[in-house]
Amino acid sequence: MATHEIRITKMVLPVYVYGMSVLRKTAREIDKDYEGLTQLIEDMYETMEASEGVGLAAPQIGKSIRLFLIDATRMEDVDDEPDLKGFKRVFINPYITEEWDDKWSFSEGCLSIPNIREDVSRHSRVRIEYYDENWEFHEEEYDGVKARIIQHEYDHLDGRLFVDLINPLRKKLIGPKLRAISKGNADADYKIIYPKK
């Protein structure tokens, strides 16, 4: 009797950009029976790689569920962060239970806000609970750039974007660029979906 191997065909999904309502919703939890979860995770990794991102949250591809992934290996040579090597995780139903230590500023960008980077101040340490893709529970602490990436992606699950955390004057200055993105006037080297006009 022949065994059949199930093969997943990966697909690059379009990224939803600033102005799309899904980016402002509080995402819902999912369970083990969430249909197509394995395929969705594979597609999200493929999308993240194609867009050269280090993290991607489900709301960014139009799904308001508590799921994000990180693959920060491309950042391992940035800012002397060798511990980013191999930092690749799936976070299902995550909850940050604590943020602490001094806040520090770092230039952040977001696939949902193409071509805009701003300094964002975040706590340097974080504790998070989550399930991985095998539904194994984890409670872990992260610091430095790992903590920052987690906080950035986690914000997407609560309807927050990094521009909500910047200096109000800076936000006012980039307002025209944000409005342009929301009206479909932005260039990106990856597939994007704009709000309907």
Number of C-alpha atoms within 10 A of each C-alpha: 3 4 5 6 6 6 6 10 8 15 15 17 22 17 25 24 27 26 20 18 13 21 27 18 16 17 20 13 14 14 10 10 7 9 10 8 15 13 14 17 18 16 19 27 26 16 22 23 16 15 18 14 18 21 23 28 27 24 28 27 22 18 16 22 19 23 29 25 25 22 22 20 17 15 18 16 12 11 8 9 14 13 15 18 14 12 16 14 14 21 24 24 21 22 16 17 11 12 19 12 11 10 13 13 14 14 10 16 19 22 22 24 22 19 13 15 15 19 17 20 18 21 18 20 20 22 17 20 18 20 17 17 17 10 13 9 15 13 13 11 16 16 17 15 20 19 19 23 21 22 20 21 26 24 18 27 29 17 16 17 21 20 22 10 14 16 14 11 9 12 16 12 11 16 13 11 18 21 14 14 21 20 16 17 11 17 11 12 9 16 14 19 18 19 14 9 6
